[in-house]
Amino acid sequence: MAEAVISLGASAVLVSASAAALSTTGSIISHTGEKTSLRQNASGGLRLMGSEVQRGLHLLIKTKDTPKAELAHTDLNHQQYSSSIQECEAIAIDRKRAFQPAFGIRMAELDRPVIYGLSTSARGNGYALERCGAPLTMDGRYGEVAETYIAPILQDIGVMPCQGNPDTCNSQVNPDGTEKSLNDIVKQLDLDFAVIANHGERTPARVAKEPAFAIETDSARKLIKIVSPKTEEEQNPSYLEIKNGLRSVSRHDLHFAMYSRASKIEDASSNEQGALLNGAFFRNISSNRVRFLLDGSGSMSACILWGSGRGQRRTYWNGNRYISTRKICALTRMESLQNELVMIINGLPDNTKINIESFSSRGYLNHRRWKPSVDGLISLDDSETRQSAISFVHSLNDGSVTRWGGTIPWDGLDTALNDEETDTLYFLSDGEPNTNHQGRQWTNDEFSSTVDHYISKNDQRGKKITINTTALGLNSNWMKDLANRSTGDYLMIDKNYITVAQQ
């Protein structure tokens, strides 16, 4: 039944596998096996949650203060949602486990919201994120039956360690001096959102023995983002963890950012249609010999979703130039790309060999390649290698954005076409090149010679590469032609694409 609750039509195979992984309660096995289990939990669970967030109208959250009139429809504390919450809590009581609502999603197809809440894990020594609401059928539609179901989304959320302030460590005890159970901690857990200096609105920082899990949203209640469970200054992510007694057997960091009905979001820093859909940049990855060539230029710092409040001054690209502002950006183009690629890397089979390269201007910060793959494709059959790839993806957001560089992809394209082992390339860019492949100034009316050059190189290979291209925020004729002539897919990600994708 749990599989039916959380299944999404186009991902039926993924759903079945993910549901099985999420409900696993077996004993601790090998270190490598547990790392794989946690990774599959995260990959499957976050994809399921992301799919539902995307099709939602907006999020529902709890705050201690009465929300502004224009945000009243996003208030999970509103009386109209009380019966749904009570029903979820009643089901949890029958299971002898608490359910503490974290956020809800208002769906166009349903009269009642879908609610995500924290509970204890199946193993009993950690926490879980669970979904409570109408079931989904195997074709992705919401069931017509009236029953409400609870199903796990993320198992084995970590328990915050007892460090630092001893008063915090000692706070999780009952009046009689006995230690509170994890179930008791869930019942009393504060999940009200509040404005935090540098992170918009988010749930409170977690203390000892509480879940290593915190979430953030934006001022429009469109974004849901998993963030550091500590203070707003901390960069340590939320995480899943399996322990054997006091010893950590395996740990997996959680990286997630997704927003609902993105077609309604505008980029406030410029006149462009800045909203980009998570989960759309790379499609139909079936190859096990694949390269990712990513735009690392400064324009990838463009903010596509502004949060509430003001924080530390940061620099962004506004479509024409760099701007410096204290206004909080909830999500940039680069962060959106990172979020999707991390989920992809976590979900790729162990026998997949990959290469990751970012391009900009030679000598600038983001003109570089993932070090283990400097000499070719690298297998993901080792968990440390997979984590190394994820760390490289996250490093693309480091340093001053004015030093990320321009848009010059030719080194990466040359390297890919010279690698006989690669059979598929995913090439993403958010702007036209600064120069052509010969180093002269780029002009759109002569793009055909550039495409001819690379198609000729592809034709000379023993086995041709399928080149899939993704253009962010613009229609790129040369990227479209390059994909078409190499039997690849061309995606132009803009507002119209998002509208169609969400219908």
Sequence and secondary structure as in RCSB ss.txt:
>XXXX:A:sequence
MAEAVISLGASAVLVSASAAALSTTGSIISHTGEKTSLRQNASGGLRLMGSEVQRGLHLLIKTKDTPKAELAHTD
LNHQQYSSSIQECEAIAIDRKRAFQPAFGIRMAELDRPVIYGLSTSARGNGYALERCGAPLTMDGRYGEVAETYI
APILQDIGVMPCQGNPDTCNSQVNPDGTEKSLNDIVKQLDLDFAVIANHGERTPARVAKEPAFAIETDSARKLIK
IVSPKTEEEQNPSYLEIKNGLRSVSRHDLHFAMYSRASKIEDASSNEQGALLNGAFFRNISSNRVRFLLDGSGSM
SACILWGSGRGQRRTYWNGNRYISTRKICALTRMESLQNELVMIINGLPDNTKINIESFSSRGYLNHRRWKPSVD
GLISLDDSETRQSAISFVHSLNDGSVTRWGGTIPWDGLDTALNDEETDTLYFLSDGEPNTNHQGRQWTNDEFSST
VDHYISKNDQRGKKITINTTALGLNSNWMKDLANRSTGDYLMIDKNYITVAQQ
>XXXX:A:secstr
 HHHHH  GGGHHHHHHHHHHHT       HHHHHHHHHHHHHHHHHHHHHHHHHSSEEEB BSS   GGGGGGB
TTSGGGHHHHHHHHHHHHHTT   EEEEEEE TT SS EEEEEEE TTSSSEEEEEEES B TTS B SS   EE
EEEEEEE B    S HHHHHTSB TTS B  HHHHHHT    BEEETTTEEE     TTSBS EEEE TTS EEE
EE SS TT     EEEEEETTEEEEEEE  EEEESSGGG   TTSSS     TT SS     SEEEEEEE SGGG
G EEEEEEEEEEEEEEE SSSEEEEEEEEEEEHHHHHHHHHHHHHHHS TT EEEEEEESSTTSTT EE GGGTT
S EE  SHHHHHHHHHHHHHTT S GGGS     HHHHHHHHT TT  EEEEEESS  SB TTSSB  GGGHHHH
HHHHHHHHHTSSS  EEEEEEESS  HHHHHHHHTTT  EEEESHHHHHHHT 
